[in-house]
Amino acid sequence: MIKLLFFCVIVYCGYKILQTALKTVGFGEAGQAQMNGNHDNTANVMIQDPVCGVYFARKDGVSHRIGGKELCFCSEECRDQYMLAHE
């Protein structure tokens, strides 16, 4: 009985060591995001629409380059309103 308990403890410790090693190498959840190229957090930055003033994640916005400057809008409607006002 003690041998079985000892064996289970060794297997569990080995599992935990292997799990930690895989995370540090890059196969854990954080490592998986890096492997997929999702380590850039600028897409999740909250920005303000220049027309209506609402805040939204940059990745959800509609971007448009105007005069060498890239602006990001919360919707196509706000983009169109901005373009009409600045023509």
Backbone torsions as a table, in degrees:
resi	resn	phi	psi	omega
1	MET	NA	-42.1	179.3
2	ILE	-66.2	-36.0	179.0
3	LYS	-63.6	-40.8	178.8
4	LEU	-64.6	-43.8	178.3
5	LEU	-63.3	-43.3	178.0
6	PHE	-62.3	-42.3	178.6
7	PHE	-62.2	-43.3	179.3
8	CYS	-63.3	-40.2	178.8
9	VAL	-64.7	-42.2	179.3
10	ILE	-64.8	-43.9	179.0
11	VAL	-62.6	-43.0	179.1
12	TYR	-63.1	-44.6	178.5
13	CYS	-63.3	-40.7	176.9
14	GLY	-62.6	-40.9	177.2
15	TYR	-60.9	-46.3	-179.3
16	LYS	-65.2	-39.5	178.3
17	ILE	-65.0	-43.9	178.4
18	LEU	-63.9	-41.4	179.0
19	GLN	-62.2	-44.6	178.6
20	THR	-65.1	-41.8	-179.9
21	ALA	-63.5	-40.9	-179.8
22	LEU	-67.8	-34.9	177.8
23	LYS	-67.3	-40.2	-178.8
24	THR	-72.0	-28.2	178.0
25	VAL	-76.4	-28.1	177.7
26	GLY	123.3	17.8	179.6
27	PHE	-105.5	7.6	176.5
28	GLY	-86.4	-168.7	-179.9
29	GLU	-63.0	-45.6	179.5
30	ALA	-69.2	-39.2	177.9
31	GLY	-66.1	-35.6	178.6
32	GLN	-64.4	-38.7	177.3
33	ALA	-64.6	-38.4	178.5
34	GLN	-67.9	-38.3	179.4
35	MET	-67.1	-32.1	179.6
36	ASN	-83.9	-3.7	179.7
37	GLY	82.6	18.7	-178.2
38	ASN	-96.4	23.3	-177.9
39	HIS	-86.2	-2.5	178.1
40	ASP	-87.1	113.1	-176.4
41	ASN	-92.3	2.8	-178.9
42	THR	-67.9	-22.5	179.0
43	ALA	-69.8	-23.8	-178.6
44	ASN	-92.9	3.8	-179.0
45	VAL	-70.2	136.1	177.4
46	MET	-84.5	128.5	178.1
47	ILE	-128.0	164.6	-177.0
48	GLN	-106.5	133.9	177.0
49	ASP	-67.8	131.8	-178.9
50	PRO	-72.4	-14.2	-178.2
51	VAL	-94.7	-60.2	-173.9
52	CYS	-97.4	-13.0	176.3
53	GLY	82.9	3.9	-179.4
54	VAL	-76.3	147.1	176.9
55	TYR	-94.2	140.8	-179.0
56	PHE	-153.8	162.6	177.3
57	ALA	-74.1	135.9	-178.1
58	ARG	-53.9	-36.9	-177.2
59	LYS	-66.5	-23.2	-179.2
60	ASP	-92.5	-4.3	-174.4
61	GLY	-86.4	174.0	176.8
62	VAL	-109.8	115.2	-177.7
63	SER	-97.8	152.2	-179.5
64	HIS	-152.1	134.2	179.8
65	ARG	-94.8	122.6	-179.0
66	ILE	-127.1	114.4	178.0
67	GLY	59.7	38.9	179.8
68	GLY	80.2	-0.5	-179.8
69	LYS	-112.3	129.4	179.7
70	GLU	-92.8	122.3	177.0
71	LEU	-111.0	150.9	-179.8
72	CYS	-124.5	130.7	-176.2
73	PHE	-118.5	156.2	-179.1
74	CYS	-73.8	-24.1	-178.4
75	SER	-154.5	168.0	177.0
76	GLU	-66.9	-32.0	178.7
77	GLU	-62.8	-44.6	178.7
78	CYS	-66.0	-38.9	176.5
79	ARG	-60.1	-45.9	-179.4
80	ASP	-65.0	-39.2	177.5
81	GLN	-62.5	-42.5	179.9
82	TYR	-63.5	-43.2	-178.9
83	MET	-66.1	-37.4	177.4
84	LEU	-66.4	-39.2	-177.9
85	ALA	-73.9	-24.3	-175.2
86	HIS	-113.1	28.5	176.9
87	GLU	-92.0	NA	NA
